[in-house]
């Protein structure tokens, strides 16, 4: 067992997903921003939480329309994902500058990135003030996946998505690795035999 060194209270949790949140402003101009603070938070109703600073345009957009999308970029779009997080949509058209397509969601009033392989359409359920961020909880009303990112059984193929993660503290993006084992199965070998 290795000795551990205390680093204090920090936002270190690996990996964090790279999530691109889509919303419309008050005049229905599409905007996107990349968030690293987010993830699934409920299975019933299926829900995702994303945290956004109140100073961001996306914050006002989500509150105004009570909807957002989450687009998941693949490795080939790491540059655009980074750009979406470091640039304000107040002054620039992020979609145009990135050469990507804003697509109107089918079930909620929000845009998504057409070129990204996975999209979640979300209806706002809750907004929690957490201090520096507001956590928006959205019910996932639809998931769209590129055909190329599905297995022959219609399940998500993570290797085809090429999803990326953000490493807080290291200020870096990483590709997600290869499959290690089957979930809810590999641990069975450690169960007592009498179960």
C-alpha positions in Angstrom: 0.0 0.0 0.0 1.3 3.4 -1.0 1.4 6.4 1.4 -0.9 9.2 0.3 -0.2 12.9 0.4 -3.0 15.4 1.2 -3.7 18.0 -1.5 -6.5 19.7 0.3 -9.9 20.4 -1.0 -9.8 20.6 -4.8 -12.0 19.7 -7.8 -10.1 16.5 -8.6 -12.1 13.6 -9.9 -11.0 11.6 -12.9 -12.1 11.4 -15.6 -14.7 14.1 -16.0 -16.7 14.0 -19.2 -16.5 16.7 -21.8 -20.0 17.9 -22.3 -21.1 20.5 -24.7 -24.3 22.3 -23.5 -26.5 23.8 -26.2 -29.1 26.5 -25.6 -30.8 29.4 -27.4 -30.6 33.0 -26.3 -33.6 35.2 -25.9 -33.7 35.9 -29.6 -33.3 32.2 -30.4 -29.6 32.5 -31.6 -28.0 29.1 -31.0 -25.1 28.9 -28.5 -23.0 26.2 -27.0 -20.5 26.0 -24.1 -18.3 23.2 -22.8 -18.7 22.1 -19.2 -16.6 19.6 -17.3 -18.8 19.6 -14.1 -21.6 17.3 -15.1 -22.9 13.8 -15.2 -25.8 11.5 -14.8 -27.7 12.1 -11.6 -30.9 10.0 -11.7 -32.2 6.9 -13.5 -35.9 7.7 -12.9 -36.6 10.1 -14.4 -33.4 9.8 -16.5 -31.5 12.9 -15.6 -28.2 14.7 -16.1 -26.7 17.6 -14.1 -24.5 20.2 -15.5 -23.0 23.1 -13.5 -22.7 26.6 -15.1 -21.4 29.9 -13.7 -24.1 32.6 -13.5 -21.9 34.9 -15.6 -22.1 32.6 -18.6 -24.7 33.2 -21.4 -25.7 29.6 -21.2 -26.9 30.2 -17.6 -29.4 32.8 -18.7 -30.4 30.8 -21.8 -31.3 27.7 -19.8 -33.3 29.6 -17.3 -35.1 31.5 -20.0 -36.1 28.5 -22.2 -36.0 25.8 -19.4 -34.3 23.4 -21.8 -30.8 22.4 -23.0 -29.0 19.8 -24.9 -25.8 17.9 -24.1 -23.7 17.0 -27.1 -20.7 14.6 -26.6 -17.8 15.3 -28.8 -15.5 12.7 -30.2 -11.7 12.9 -30.3 -11.7 14.6 -33.7 -13.6 17.5 -32.2 -11.4 18.2 -29.2 -10.3 21.6 -30.6 -13.9 22.7 -31.1 -14.9 21.5 -27.6 -12.1 23.5 -26.0 -13.0 26.6 -28.1 -16.7 26.3 -26.9 -15.5 26.5 -23.3 -13.1 29.4 -23.6 -15.1 31.7 -25.9 -18.3 33.7 -25.1 -21.3 33.4 -27.4 -22.3 36.9 -26.5 -20.0 38.3 -29.2 -19.3 35.5 -31.6 -21.1 32.7 -33.4 -19.3 29.7 -32.1 -20.9 27.3 -34.5 -19.8 29.3 -37.5 -16.2 29.8 -36.2 -15.9 26.1 -35.4 -17.4 25.1 -38.8 -20.0 23.0 -37.1 -23.8 22.8 -37.5 -26.5 23.9 -35.0 -29.4 21.5 -35.2 -32.7 22.2 -33.6 -33.6 19.5 -31.0 -36.7 17.5 -31.7 -38.2 17.4 -28.2 -36.9 20.6 -26.4 -36.2 24.2 -27.4 -32.4 24.0 -27.7 -29.8 23.4 -30.4 -27.2 20.6 -30.5 -24.0 20.0 -32.4 -24.9 18.0 -35.5 -21.4 16.6 -36.0 -21.1 15.2 -32.5 -22.0 11.5 -32.2 -24.2 11.5 -29.1 -26.8 14.1 -28.1 -29.1 14.2 -25.0 -32.2 16.5 -25.2 -33.1 17.8 -21.8 -36.0 19.6 -20.1 -35.0 21.6 -17.1 -36.2 20.1 -13.8 -34.2 22.0 -11.2 -31.6 24.7 -10.7 -29.5 24.6 -7.5 -27.3 27.5 -6.5 -24.1 25.9 -5.3 -21.9 29.0 -4.9 -19.7 29.6 -7.9 -22.0 27.5 -10.1 -25.6 26.7 -10.6 -26.3 23.1 -11.1 -29.0 22.5 -13.7 -30.7 19.1 -13.6 -32.4 18.2 -16.8 -34.7 15.3 -17.5 -33.3 13.4 -20.6 -36.3 13.2 -22.9 -34.4 11.8 -25.9 -31.0 10.4 -26.8 -29.7 10.6 -30.3 -26.7 8.5 -31.5 -25.0 8.4 -34.9 -25.5 5.1 -36.6 -21.7 4.6 -36.8 -21.6 4.8 -33.0 -24.0 1.9 -32.4 -23.3 -1.8 -32.2 -25.3 -4.2 -34.4 -27.5 -4.7 -31.3 -28.3 -1.0 -31.2 -26.2 -0.2 -28.1 -23.7 2.6 -27.8 -20.2 1.7 -29.0 -17.8 3.8 -26.9 -14.8 3.1 -29.1 -16.7 4.4 -32.2 -17.8 7.5 -30.2 -14.2 8.3 -29.3 -15.3 10.2 -26.2 -12.8 12.4 -24.4 -12.4 13.4 -20.8 -11.1 16.5 -19.1 -8.5 16.2 -16.4 -9.0 19.0 -13.8 -5.7 20.2 -12.3 -3.8 18.9 -15.2 -5.6 21.1 -17.7 -5.6 18.4 -20.3 -8.0 16.3 -22.4 -7.5 12.6 -22.7 -9.0 9.8 -24.8 -11.0 7.2 -22.9 -9.2 3.9 -22.9 -10.1 0.4 -23.9 -12.7 -1.8 -22.3 -11.3 -3.5 -19.2 -14.1 -5.9 -18.1 -17.9 -6.4 -18.1 -19.7 -4.3 -15.5 -21.8 -6.1 -12.9 -20.0 -9.3 -13.8 -16.2 -9.1 -13.2 -16.7 -8.6 -9.4 -18.7 -11.8 -9.1 -15.5 -13.8 -8.6 -14.9 -12.1 -5.3 -18.3 -13.1 -3.9 -18.4 -15.8 -1.3 -19.4 -19.2 -2.9 -22.5 -19.6 -0.6 -24.3 -16.7 -2.3 
